[in-house]
Amino acid sequence: MMLARLEDAKLQIHVSDPARDPEIALLLSQASAIVYDYIGERADPLWDETTAPDVVQAATLYTLGHLWEHRGDDAAADTEDKNWAGLSLRLMRTRDPAIA
């Protein structure tokens, strides 16, 4: 399941080399899974790269950018917290509010 198009993913990370397509497709699939999981039960199982709402596609590309830049080999521990905060801001209207 992909929630954004490969072409859009390549634009997001500024890559035009078709030799990188498999790597980008893998990260796009992972980013899609992260976004889908984050939204939870309100995510439509029929969404794909053409039917997902724009905000979901934008969040997927945002997450892809994070995965592309931070592959776990950098020392910046605060990047994960910033990524989740950014993802939350983008998708807060797509989630059911938590009940305390």
C-alpha positions as CSV (number, residue, x, y, z in Angstrom):
1,M,0.0,0.0,0.0
2,M,1.4,3.4,-1.0
3,L,-0.3,6.6,0.1
4,A,1.7,8.8,-2.3
5,R,3.1,8.4,-5.8
6,L,6.7,7.5,-6.5
7,E,7.1,10.5,-8.7
8,D,6.0,12.8,-5.9
9,A,8.3,11.0,-3.5
10,K,11.2,11.6,-5.8
11,L,10.3,15.3,-6.0
12,Q,10.1,15.5,-2.2
13,I,13.6,14.2,-1.7
14,H,15.1,15.8,-4.9
15,V,16.1,12.6,-6.6
16,S,15.7,12.0,-10.3
17,D,17.9,9.0,-10.9
18,P,15.7,6.0,-11.8
19,A,18.3,3.7,-10.3
20,R,17.2,4.9,-6.9
21,D,13.5,3.9,-7.5
22,P,13.6,0.6,-5.6
23,E,15.2,2.3,-2.5
24,I,12.7,5.2,-2.6
25,A,9.8,2.8,-3.2
26,L,10.8,0.9,-0.1
27,L,10.9,4.0,2.0
28,L,7.7,5.2,0.6
29,S,6.0,1.9,1.5
30,Q,7.4,2.3,5.1
31,A,6.3,5.9,5.3
32,S,2.8,4.9,4.1
33,A,2.6,2.2,6.8
34,I,3.7,4.7,9.5
35,V,1.0,7.2,8.5
36,Y,-1.6,4.5,8.1
37,D,-0.8,3.1,11.5
38,Y,-0.8,6.6,13.0
39,I,-4.3,7.4,11.8
40,G,-5.6,4.1,13.1
41,E,-9.2,3.0,12.6
42,R,-10.1,6.1,10.7
43,A,-7.8,5.2,7.9
44,D,-9.6,3.9,4.9
45,P,-8.2,0.5,3.8
46,L,-9.0,1.4,0.2
47,W,-6.7,4.4,0.1
48,D,-3.9,4.3,-2.3
49,E,-1.6,6.8,-4.0
50,T,-4.5,8.3,-6.0
51,T,-7.4,8.2,-3.5
52,A,-5.7,9.1,-0.2
53,P,-6.7,12.6,1.0
54,D,-4.2,15.4,0.2
55,V,-3.3,15.7,3.9
56,V,-2.5,12.0,4.1
57,Q,-0.4,12.2,1.0
58,A,1.5,15.2,2.4
59,A,2.1,13.5,5.8
60,T,3.4,10.4,3.9
61,L,5.8,12.5,1.9
62,Y,6.9,14.3,5.1
63,T,7.6,11.0,6.8
64,L,9.4,9.8,3.7
65,G,11.7,12.8,3.9
66,H,12.4,12.0,7.5
67,L,13.2,8.4,6.7
68,W,15.4,9.5,3.8
69,E,17.4,12.0,5.9
70,H,17.6,10.0,9.1
71,R,18.5,6.4,8.5
72,G,19.4,5.7,12.1
73,D,23.1,6.5,11.6
74,D,23.1,10.0,12.9
75,A,23.6,11.3,16.4
76,A,20.6,13.7,16.4
77,A,18.4,12.0,18.9
78,D,15.8,14.8,18.9
79,T,14.9,14.2,15.2
80,E,12.4,11.4,16.1
81,D,10.5,13.7,18.5
82,K,10.4,16.5,16.0
83,N,9.3,14.1,13.3
84,W,6.4,12.8,15.4
85,A,5.4,16.3,16.4
86,G,5.3,17.3,12.7
87,L,3.4,14.2,11.8
88,S,0.9,14.9,14.6
89,L,0.3,18.5,13.4
90,R,-0.3,17.3,9.9
91,L,-2.7,14.5,10.8
92,M,-4.4,15.7,14.0
93,R,-7.8,16.2,12.2
94,T,-7.7,12.7,10.8
95,R,-7.6,10.9,14.2
96,D,-10.2,10.3,16.8
97,P,-9.5,12.3,20.0
98,A,-8.1,10.3,22.8
99,I,-10.4,9.6,25.8
100,A,-8.8,10.0,29.2
